[in-house]
């Protein structure tokens, strides 16, 4: 099992959700986050004064998947959120040693 985290542009969330549902991903966690990478923020003008916005608003999507669909899910994420511009985001893949469904006590892949 693997945990996949994707940091994406906010406006791409709905595209990603529908794409993941099509490949059988049954659940996800979504968080509003802020950060920067190579994009490095931008300058804005507010009431006649210029200021730098260093941290960009992003969305972090987390899903847990079986090993056999990990690469497929990564490809789906890339295709759903890619704009070809700096700031499209990152995908992180972590191995999961165990998962427990709280309600039933099921473990491992049965808990996904």
TORNU-684965 format. One record per residue (C-alpha): residue number from 0; residue in one letter; x, y, z. Coordinates in pm, 1 decimal. Example, Ala and Ser with C-alpha at 12.3 -4.5 7.8 and 13.67 -1.06 7.14 Angstrom:
# residues 2
num: 0	residu: A	c1: 1230.0	c2: -450.0	c3: 780.0
num: 1	residu: S	c1: 1367.0	c2: -106.0	c3: 714.0
END
This chain:
# residues 112
num: 0	residu: X	c1: 0.0	c2: 0.0	c3: 0.0
num: 1	residu: X	c1: 107.2	c2: 354.7	c3: -65.7
num: 2	residu: X	c1: 1.0	c2: 700.2	c3: 40.0
num: 3	residu: X	c1: 3.1	c2: 951.5	c3: -242.3
num: 4	residu: X	c1: 9.0	c2: 1323.8	c3: -164.2
num: 5	residu: X	c1: -44.1	c2: 1572.5	c3: -443.6
num: 6	residu: X	c1: 0.8	c2: 1947.2	c3: -408.0
num: 7	residu: X	c1: -208.0	c2: 2106.7	c3: -683.4
num: 8	residu: X	c1: -362.3	c2: 2430.9	c3: -803.3
num: 9	residu: X	c1: -697.4	c2: 2498.3	c3: -631.2
num: 10	residu: X	c1: -898.3	c2: 2524.6	c3: -952.2
num: 11	residu: X	c1: -790.2	c2: 2171.4	c3: -1056.8
num: 12	residu: X	c1: -945.0	c2: 1994.0	c3: -756.4
num: 13	residu: X	c1: -1275.7	c2: 1902.0	c3: -919.2
num: 14	residu: X	c1: -1101.3	c2: 1767.6	c3: -1230.7
num: 15	residu: X	c1: -880.6	c2: 1554.5	c3: -1008.2
num: 16	residu: X	c1: -1170.2	c2: 1425.8	c3: -797.8
num: 17	residu: X	c1: -1366.8	c2: 1303.7	c3: -1097.3
num: 18	residu: X	c1: -1058.7	c2: 1147.1	c3: -1256.9
num: 19	residu: X	c1: -968.3	c2: 958.4	c3: -938.8
num: 20	residu: X	c1: -1323.9	c2: 828.8	c3: -900.4
num: 21	residu: X	c1: -1305.8	c2: 689.7	c3: -1255.7
num: 22	residu: X	c1: -1005.7	c2: 469.9	c3: -1164.1
num: 23	residu: X	c1: -1162.9	c2: 341.7	c3: -844.0
num: 24	residu: X	c1: -1018.6	c2: 565.5	c3: -574.0
num: 25	residu: X	c1: -1292.2	c2: 559.8	c3: -310.7
num: 26	residu: X	c1: -1171.1	c2: 823.2	c3: -66.8
num: 27	residu: X	c1: -939.9	c2: 1118.3	c3: -30.3
num: 28	residu: X	c1: -843.7	c2: 1388.0	c3: 214.7
num: 29	residu: X	c1: -824.5	c2: 1747.5	c3: 92.0
num: 30	residu: X	c1: -650.2	c2: 2033.7	c3: 274.1
num: 31	residu: X	c1: -602.2	c2: 2397.4	c3: 185.8
num: 32	residu: X	c1: -231.4	c2: 2474.9	c3: 214.3
num: 33	residu: X	c1: 8.7	c2: 2753.7	c3: 119.3
num: 34	residu: X	c1: 362.7	c2: 2727.6	c3: -6.6
num: 35	residu: X	c1: 611.2	c2: 2803.9	c3: -277.2
num: 36	residu: X	c1: 859.3	c2: 2625.5	c3: -496.8
num: 37	residu: X	c1: 1013.2	c2: 2745.1	c3: -819.0
num: 38	residu: X	c1: 710.4	c2: 2968.8	c3: -868.6
num: 39	residu: X	c1: 847.9	c2: 3193.0	c3: -588.2
num: 40	residu: X	c1: 536.1	c2: 3402.5	c3: -539.6
num: 41	residu: X	c1: 445.9	c2: 3724.8	c3: -715.1
num: 42	residu: X	c1: 405.0	c2: 4099.4	c3: -663.1
num: 43	residu: X	c1: 66.6	c2: 4266.2	c3: -621.6
num: 44	residu: X	c1: -51.8	c2: 4622.8	c3: -592.5
num: 45	residu: X	c1: -294.4	c2: 4706.8	c3: -309.5
num: 46	residu: X	c1: -410.3	c2: 5062.5	c3: -238.3
num: 47	residu: X	c1: -117.9	c2: 5204.1	c3: -428.4
num: 48	residu: X	c1: 148.2	c2: 4999.3	c3: -249.5
num: 49	residu: X	c1: 332.7	c2: 4703.5	c3: -394.3
num: 50	residu: X	c1: 383.2	c2: 4395.7	c3: -181.6
num: 51	residu: X	c1: 512.4	c2: 4043.3	c3: -237.2
num: 52	residu: X	c1: 291.7	c2: 3738.4	c3: -200.2
num: 53	residu: X	c1: 549.3	c2: 3471.3	c3: -112.4
num: 54	residu: X	c1: 318.1	c2: 3178.6	c3: -36.9
num: 55	residu: X	c1: 76.2	c2: 3062.3	c3: -304.0
num: 56	residu: X	c1: -257.9	c2: 2900.5	c3: -212.8
num: 57	residu: X	c1: -254.1	c2: 2530.0	c3: -302.0
num: 58	residu: X	c1: -459.0	c2: 2218.2	c3: -232.6
num: 59	residu: X	c1: -309.6	c2: 1902.9	c3: -81.7
num: 60	residu: X	c1: -487.8	c2: 1581.2	c3: -179.7
num: 61	residu: X	c1: -402.1	c2: 1260.2	c3: 5.5
num: 62	residu: X	c1: -509.2	c2: 911.4	c3: -105.0
num: 63	residu: X	c1: -415.4	c2: 562.2	c3: 11.3
num: 64	residu: X	c1: -401.2	c2: 300.3	c3: -263.8
num: 65	residu: X	c1: -301.1	c2: -60.0	c3: -324.6
num: 66	residu: X	c1: 46.4	c2: -114.5	c3: -471.0
num: 67	residu: X	c1: -87.9	c2: -243.3	c3: -801.5
num: 68	residu: X	c1: -267.1	c2: 84.1	c3: -888.9
num: 69	residu: X	c1: -10.9	c2: 332.1	c3: -752.8
num: 70	residu: X	c1: 145.0	c2: 417.4	c3: -1089.9
num: 71	residu: X	c1: -195.4	c2: 441.8	c3: -1255.6
num: 72	residu: X	c1: -313.5	c2: 686.1	c3: -988.6
num: 73	residu: X	c1: 4.0	c2: 895.3	c3: -1028.5
num: 74	residu: X	c1: -55.3	c2: 910.2	c3: -1405.2
num: 75	residu: X	c1: -420.0	c2: 1010.2	c3: -1350.5
num: 76	residu: X	c1: -313.3	c2: 1289.7	c3: -1113.7
num: 77	residu: X	c1: -54.4	c2: 1418.8	c3: -1360.1
num: 78	residu: X	c1: -299.8	c2: 1418.4	c3: -1650.0
num: 79	residu: X	c1: -583.5	c2: 1577.7	c3: -1450.6
num: 80	residu: X	c1: -389.6	c2: 1870.8	c3: -1304.9
num: 81	residu: X	c1: -116.4	c2: 1945.3	c3: -1559.1
num: 82	residu: X	c1: -133.9	c2: 2294.3	c3: -1713.3
num: 83	residu: X	c1: 225.6	c2: 2300.3	c3: -1836.8
num: 84	residu: X	c1: 303.9	c2: 2605.6	c3: -1625.4
num: 85	residu: X	c1: 538.8	c2: 2656.7	c3: -1332.5
num: 86	residu: X	c1: 341.9	c2: 2594.9	c3: -1012.8
num: 87	residu: X	c1: 147.4	c2: 2287.2	c3: -1125.2
num: 88	residu: X	c1: 258.1	c2: 2110.7	c3: -807.2
num: 89	residu: X	c1: 423.6	c2: 1792.5	c3: -684.8
num: 90	residu: X	c1: 330.6	c2: 1431.6	c3: -614.9
num: 91	residu: X	c1: 483.2	c2: 1247.8	c3: -318.6
num: 92	residu: X	c1: 458.2	c2: 870.0	c3: -273.6
num: 93	residu: X	c1: 507.3	c2: 707.5	c3: 67.7
num: 94	residu: X	c1: 492.2	c2: 338.4	c3: 160.3
num: 95	residu: X	c1: 219.5	c2: 248.4	c3: 411.1
num: 96	residu: X	c1: 295.3	c2: -31.6	c3: 654.2
num: 97	residu: X	c1: -60.0	c2: -70.0	c3: 782.8
num: 98	residu: X	c1: -406.1	c2: 84.7	c3: 779.0
num: 99	residu: X	c1: -685.7	c2: 28.4	c3: 1030.3
num: 100	residu: X	c1: -1052.3	c2: 111.1	c3: 969.8
num: 101	residu: X	c1: -1165.9	c2: 244.7	c3: 1306.5
num: 102	residu: X	c1: -1530.5	c2: 139.1	c3: 1277.3
num: 103	residu: X	c1: -1470.8	c2: -230.3	c3: 1196.1
num: 104	residu: X	c1: -1111.3	c2: -295.3	c3: 1292.8
num: 105	residu: X	c1: -1028.3	c2: -414.3	c3: 940.8
num: 106	residu: X	c1: -659.0	c2: -389.3	c3: 858.1
num: 107	residu: X	c1: -432.8	c2: -353.4	c3: 557.3
num: 108	residu: X	c1: -586.7	c2: -343.4	c3: 207.9
num: 109	residu: X	c1: -931.2	c2: -442.5	c3: 339.1
num: 110	residu: X	c1: -935.4	c2: -113.4	c3: 531.6
num: 111	residu: X	c1: -886.4	c2: 92.7	c3: 217.4
END
